[in-house]
């Protein structure tokens, strides 16, 4: 059994840890509100861009309008953009998305390469001996579209060059403060008929009117499709940031509660140890007093 001094030191250490975890919980609670607000502000632009894209891409001969709409007859290479965090202390947030991705693409017959967004995901992918062709770590706490547009450009370039026949996006969808679900979405080739495959579940209006676009449809698609692809990645990063902060808040809340519970348990053990020490001292005093009385 540990001594009373060791227990005091341990209780003090756990109390200090609980203060740190409580502070991290408060910081994450503030950040998750900002991240959710950032996700919400991107929806109006993404919704309008999607409506225009849907209208153009539903026209006859849409596959020939742009190469990003063309499906490859055979899949020889697959590229996956995996979004994780740069820091730990978020429970199973990072490990959940990486394990989910690996389990999903282990069934893929074609070779799979990865673009890692976040150092934690990169490290886990390398630990599983996966091929990581690029990494994007150290993104700002509140990234802008400019900060992440390079990821979308790289995915588009890999597809256009034929280095990837399919491009997928893996991230953690923010459901609520207590639930974050890893998901995988097909990014390229763009499937305009699959509304459920988008990063956000937008409300689509049925565009029945005929529009005249200037410049022509080809030039418009050259601008809209790559931008919308990058926008999906941007929204996925915002979703993942909100999920990471929520997971960290919950993890730190649980850690604080466990620390408080452990301190109570150790305090009880410490009191028992002190009581035992005091009782032993009293017995020694009484025994010595009795021995003196016998000698007299």
Secondary structure by P-SEA (a helix, b strand, c coil): cccaaaaaaaaaaaaaaaaaaaaaaaaaaaaaaaaaaaaaaacaaaaaaaaaaaaaaaccccccccccccccccccbbbbbbbbbccccccaaaaaaaaaaaaaacccccbbbbbcccaaaaaaaaaaccccccccccccccccccccaaaaaaaaaaaaaccccbbbbbbbbbccccbbbbbcccccccccccccccccccccccccbbbbbcccaaaaaaccaaaaaaaaaaaaaaaaaaaaaaaaaaaaaaaaaaaaaaaaaaaaaaaaaaaaaaaaaaaaaaaaaaaaaaac
